[in-house]
Amino acid sequence: MKEVFQTIYSPCYGSIKEVFVEPSAYVYEWETLLLIETQDKKQIEVSVGISGDIVSMEVAPGQSVTPFSALTIVRDDLQITGSD
């Protein structure tokens, strides 16, 4: 079976306030992965619509990010979930 890796990028400019996951952890769809504080002090929760294993964390608390910054890499488990 083919493995699919997804790189998760920052949605905004800011700095990493908190990291909720660690490498090798399993994450569920729409689970909060990180918290980013923007320059105007808004807090943005980063989550994605896939589930799988965290392969690596590319950032740490306090680190500055841009929309081009890779935050983490997730190995997609290719499970289709959801509800009505």
N, C-alpha and C positions, 0 to 999 in steps of 0.2 A: 504494500500500500504506500502511496506517495505521501511524504510529509510536507505540510504546508506551514511555513513560518511567516508571521505577520509582524512587521516593525510598527510600533505605535509611536506616533509623533506628537509633539506638543501642539495643542490647539491655539496657543497664544504666547505672547511675550510675558515673562515673569520669572519667578524663582520657585524652586521646589520647596514647598512648605512641609509636606509629610509624604512618606512612602508607606503604603499599606501592605505591600507584597514583597516577597523575596525570591531569589532564584530557586527554581525547582518547585515552587508552590503551584498548586492547581487553582485556577481562577474560573469563575462562572461568568456567563454573559451578563453584562451591565454591572458587574461588581466594580466598586471604586478601587482603582489601582494607585492613584496618586492625587495629591492636592497641590495645586499651583496657586500662588498668590501673584496677582497681576500688579503692574506698576501703580494702579489706582486703588490698591488694597482689596480688590474683589478676590474671592476664593473660587477657583474653578476645579470641580471634581473631574478627573479623567477616568473614563470607563469605555469599554468597547463591546461590540455586539458579537463577540466570539468567546468560546471557552477553550481552555487548554492549559498547558504548562508554561510557566515563565522560564525562558531559556537564559535570559540575562537581563540585568538592570543596567541601564546606560547612564543613569543619573543618581544623585544623592541629595539629601536635604541641604538646602542653602545654595544649590547650584542654579545659575541663571540658565534660562531656556528661551528659545525662539520657536516660531512655527516650523523651522527646519530641524529642530533638535529631536533625535531619537530618544525615547524615554525607556522603552523596554522592547524585548522581542518575545513573542508568544508562539508556541508550537500549537497550532489549531488542532483540536481533537476531532474536527469535522462532524460533531454531533449537532443535529438540528433540534433545537428546543424552543420553547415559547408556549404561550397560552393566549386564549381569546379574551 
